[in-house]
């Protein structure tokens, strides 16, 4: 594809620079004097609003209710579950003063809300009749990161966090998998992102969880993005908080817990999966504006066609932008490309004389001439949305698959790790020592354990008996 | 009306206790170890989600875009506009430590975001082509209050804050009034709340604003609730931040600014306007569930009617709850009353034998027998929603009007202030000394200047020439 935008670094030259160029030029984010945080600009926030709308509907359909917890956590409350506090204390922001008074006990700004939900659950769960509790929260959390990148790693993160309590282990495990599946489907069907899913190793799981299921997306550069997790907690937090319920058999029991979340990081994943040297490329199913109408010249016929088209689009509830500025057509095209509108419609006086208009696919930049008839145009557009969505997924899948490797022994592993970008599959004995060794030798971390795939050799690292197949990769 | 709920204090006995009983018993909020903050429980949050949905649509219809700013403000940035910092610094929460490191400069958690928007506007506004900027943000803010009450005064507040920039004074003033009007219409048409609107005095206006328009609602006990404000800033912030744009005439000019906001406090206002000794009373236009279906007994006919009705309600997109618990009918009725569902539908086997069902209005507890025919029921329900909404507004209006007073001289004013609850209208000279004197003598504060009403006597306090009519009242 021809690279036309001189203000965006080529992604094959400097991927990190390309990424920040795209998020800036497409008006997704801006920086401020609040270091480590970002301003999510209207166009970026509109993508997040779409994500929220779709996911929130899925959560409610599966019986979840939204709730709002405090944003602060007193230090003593954070300390209740030992593994959890170990994981989060080093990266929280501490409020030590309110107005002019020093606080007796400092508060952290929530890095996640398990302890707040547990304290609440302790109060409201008494009987089996109170279960399950299926709560979700949309909010901002804070983790005091040293190095930050827009959407991928920021001090403030917009996210949702589901927290549920169940009478039985089976039900909690089913919930963990159900929500995980919702994330996977969403990323495939709306974000057009092929993902690898599976369980995290003990070393990489969430602080306090028994099992963490992860969604691992691979970016254009072969680096992994953890793009959503679902945790099964067992009874760990519930026991630490003394949560008990009277079951049908009249016995006091401890409930089973889950939590699950996705963040604005998904926007980063979306960009690094699909976008190109001309800017953003958005799948139709998540784009805030599916179309950009570009009138060329000012004739009456052009105006009439724009009016006819926009009123039809309104009726069909297809979102669009119209670029009525006095910029040159070339400039408008480039801008539409930077913004990643899935299709742009060029409406020119000369074309209309020949009874045609031109559609341009953002993903391929292919030009398609169509009869200048509203019904023909709308039919073609709808057809293209489906094709673009599918093509974007398939291109991403093909690229991802071309960067999946398998190593039979450790020499091979190190060779791939050094020379290739992507995920490397190995047989693994299940011991953290081998995981640590890989990280030390290559900086690669385990991505996820592969379910339903049998081992076919000894552990790639130590040569002892393997228990599982597992992926390793570099990560964002 | 008969008081049946023994767990709720009577509002005429102890209004403050009644209020906290209602918010707790109706499952709107809960407390936690985070003092001064509240947990907004699913039923309370669903009311907020409805408010957001309706207002967000209005904001977007009038051209506003959502954005997300950082939640932290560096101390030096808060200090840029002098009036503003004076107003807010005494009540902010300070973050002084990130992870294990003390920060070089402390951050406050945003009490409001004017300075963040101004810093951003300084970067993105260069030309008249960049104006207007019409941004809104849904977020949580923090004000370190000493004494707190759920929804009315809490350390954390969920709200929306609009921040706009305009090329001309006229446009900015029109925006201030437009958004103010949207709030007023929303509170009248959805919350069934009659409100008094007008300008704040200089003493009571927002820190940094030239003009503050306020929406003053009167609660059941005659006390005022400031339930939304819209500010015209003039060029104050813009000059402090050095924001300039090149106008069409090729001259550098300073833009004009507004901000406007409403908060979860509206939920408190809703409760204190309409609810009664049996619990919450919600207007149909804002209720998360418009109906509660209560099957009485377990017969096949009862089940069949519930199924027919719920599938019809789903189709009509009318929200409802079904109480299928094994509690007694009386207990279920009381619970439906506490929750304030606008109508409950009692579906009993004996009634069905006589081909009827019973609807009960929550606002009046009136029982209405209806033929047990789906179409008849649905028609009647829809009719009742309109009637209930209107009746609730009219009752609130009548009550509010019965607590509006007018004082011709200061003795009369003090007499009313001491013996009555409500708002007192006076002629006022416009001097802050008279405003201060009233506060000192009676604790009453000015509510708002009354527009379009001529003075008809001297200043009620000092006896000098009056300039304006103004309301005073106690406030939450």
Interface residues (C-beta under 8 A of the other chain):
Chain A: X30 X32 X33 X34 X37 X38 X39 X40 X41 X42 X45 X46 X48 X49 X65 X66 X67 X68 X69 X70 X71 X72 X73 X74 X76 X77 X90 X91 X92 X93 X94 X95 X96 X97 X98 X99 X100 X106 X107 X109 X116 X119 X120 X123 X124 X129 X135 X139 X140 X142 X144 X155 X156 X158 X325
Chain B: X30 X32 X33 X34 X37 X38 X39 X40 X41 X42 X45 X46 X48 X49 X65 X66 X67 X68 X69 X70 X71 X72 X73 X74 X76 X77 X90 X91 X92 X93 X94 X95 X96 X97 X98 X99 X100 X106 X107 X109 X116 X119 X120 X123 X124 X129 X135 X139 X140 X142 X144 X155 X156 X158 X325
